[in-house]
Amino acid sequence: MIKIRIYFCTIILLFALITVSGCLASLDTRTNITGKQISKDIKYNVEIGRTTRADIVAKFGPPTSSTKGYNDYESLRYNYSKTTKTESFFLFIWKGEDTTTESDNVVFNLRNDILESYSRE
C-alpha cells in the first residue's frame, strides 16, 4: 500500500513539473526590419555614366530619401536596419536581454538623372 502511494505521488509530482516547466524558462525573439537591403555587389547592378535614376528605382525600389542640389545633382539614399531583440526568463529570478542591430546605407549620386558615383556607408 505504501509503495503504491509513493508511486502515485511520484507520478503526480512528475506531471506537475512537466506542466509548469514552460513557466520556468522562456525565450522570446523579435526582429524589426526597416528599409531595403541592397546587395554587396552593387557594381554588378549599376554602371557609372549609364545607369539612370529610373533604372535605380526600378532595381531597388523607391529611396528612403532623396536630396536635390544645384546643377541638377541629386542623391538617392537607401537605408536598411535590422534589429533583433532576444529576451530570456528563468523562473522569476533572472531576466536577460540581448539586442543586435545590423545596418547598411547606400547613396547614389546622380547628375542630370545619370549615375555619377555611389558609396556604401
RALINLIN-V447912 format. One record per residue. RES is the residue in three letters. NEAR is the number of other ideal C-beta (glycine too) atoms within 8 Angstrom. Layout:
{{RES,NEAR} {RES,NEAR}}
//
This chain:
{{MET,4} {ILE,5} {LYS,6} {ILE,7} {ARG,8} {ILE,8} {TYR,8} {PHE,8} {CYS,8} {THR,8} {ILE,8} {ILE,8} {LEU,8} {LEU,8} {PHE,8} {ALA,8} {LEU,8} {ILE,7} {THR,7} {VAL,8} {SER,8} {GLY,6} {CYS,5} {LEU,7} {ALA,8} {SER,8} {LEU,8} {ASP,7} {THR,8} {ARG,7} {THR,8} {ASN,9} {ILE,8} {THR,6} {GLY,9} {LYS,7} {GLN,7} {ILE,9} {SER,7} {LYS,3} {ASP,6} {ILE,11} {LYS,5} {TYR,5} {ASN,8} {VAL,12} {GLU,6} {ILE,9} {GLY,7} {ARG,7} {THR,10} {THR,9} {ARG,10} {ALA,7} {ASP,9} {ILE,15} {VAL,11} {ALA,5} {LYS,7} {PHE,9} {GLY,5} {PRO,3} {PRO,12} {THR,6} {SER,7} {SER,8} {THR,7} {LYS,5} {GLY,7} {TYR,4} {ASN,5} {ASP,7} {TYR,10} {GLU,13} {SER,11} {LEU,13} {ARG,12} {TYR,14} {ASN,11} {TYR,13} {SER,11} {LYS,11} {THR,11} {THR,11} {LYS,11} {THR,11} {GLU,10} {SER,13} {PHE,11} {PHE,8} {LEU,7} {PHE,3} {ILE,4} {TRP,7} {LYS,6} {GLY,7} {GLU,8} {ASP,7} {THR,8} {THR,6} {THR,8} {GLU,7} {SER,8} {ASP,9} {ASN,10} {VAL,12} {VAL,11} {PHE,13} {ASN,12} {LEU,14} {ARG,10} {ASN,5} {ASP,9} {ILE,11} {LEU,15} {GLU,8} {SER,7} {TYR,11} {SER,7} {ARG,7} {GLU,5}}
//
